[in-house]
Amino acid sequence: MTSRGKPRNPRPTSCRWTPSARSPDRLGEVVNLRLARKRAARAAGEEAAARNRASHGVSKPEREAARRETEHAGRVLDSARRDGGSRQATASGDDPQT
């Protein structure tokens, strides 16, 4: 009994007494958050470095060839438009058919 005259609870109501807390196979893995943050930052940095290597590691003639191919593909798509390939007319809101 306590000093107030109430009977003392022989089993405290803490999470240590729950069945899930007593079984070690149900517990999760302990993770050091500082190390987890460092790993995540390192992985993000590696991804950014890979993107930069891909974009900056290309020689000037290769970049120009890729740019020419992109422009050519755009011209081919524009020439295949039904309105005759005039992108400026549709962008300004004018209807070239009227």
C-alpha positions in Angstrom: 0.0 0.0 0.0 1.0 3.5 -0.6 0.9 6.4 1.8 -2.6 7.4 0.6 -4.0 4.0 1.4 -4.5 2.8 -2.1 -3.2 -0.7 -3.0 -0.1 -0.6 -5.2 -0.5 -2.0 -8.7 1.9 -5.0 -8.9 2.2 -4.6 -12.6 2.9 -1.1 -13.9 1.2 0.0 -17.1 4.2 0.6 -19.2 5.0 -0.6 -22.7 7.6 -3.0 -21.3 4.9 -5.3 -20.1 3.0 -5.6 -23.4 3.5 -8.9 -25.2 4.9 -7.2 -28.3 7.6 -5.4 -26.3 8.7 -8.6 -24.6 9.2 -10.6 -27.8 12.5 -9.7 -29.5 11.4 -10.9 -32.9 8.8 -8.1 -33.2 11.2 -5.3 -32.4 12.5 -3.1 -35.2 16.1 -2.5 -36.0 17.9 0.3 -34.1 19.0 3.0 -36.6 21.6 5.7 -36.0 19.8 8.7 -37.5 23.0 10.7 -38.0 24.5 7.9 -40.1 21.2 7.4 -42.0 21.2 11.1 -42.9 24.8 11.0 -44.0 24.1 7.9 -46.2 21.1 9.6 -47.8 23.1 12.8 -48.4 25.9 10.8 -49.9 23.5 8.9 -52.2 21.9 12.2 -53.4 25.4 13.6 -54.0 26.4 10.6 -56.1 23.2 10.9 -58.2 23.9 14.6 -58.8 27.5 13.8 -59.7 26.4 11.2 -62.2 24.0 13.6 -63.9 26.8 16.2 -64.1 29.2 13.7 -65.5 26.7 12.8 -68.2 26.0 16.4 -69.1 29.5 18.0 -68.7 31.6 15.1 -69.8 30.5 15.4 -73.5 32.9 16.9 -76.0 31.9 20.1 -77.9 31.3 18.3 -81.3 29.1 15.7 -79.6 27.0 18.5 -77.9 26.6 20.3 -81.2 25.6 17.1 -82.9 23.0 16.4 -80.2 21.7 20.0 -80.5 21.4 19.7 -84.3 19.6 16.4 -84.0 17.1 17.9 -81.6 16.5 20.9 -83.9 16.1 18.6 -86.9 13.6 16.5 -85.0 11.6 19.6 -84.1 11.6 20.8 -87.7 10.4 17.4 -88.9 7.6 17.4 -86.4 6.6 21.0 -87.3 6.6 20.2 -91.0 4.3 17.2 -90.4 1.7 19.5 -88.7 -1.7 19.7 -90.3 -1.7 23.5 -90.3 1.4 23.6 -92.5 4.0 23.8 -89.9 3.6 27.4 -88.9 4.2 27.4 -85.2 4.2 31.2 -85.0 0.6 31.5 -86.3 -0.8 29.1 -83.7 1.3 30.6 -80.9 0.0 34.1 -81.5 -3.6 32.9 -81.6 -4.2 33.6 -85.3 -6.0 30.9 -87.2 -4.1 30.2 -90.4 -7.1 28.5 -92.0 -9.3 31.6 -92.1 
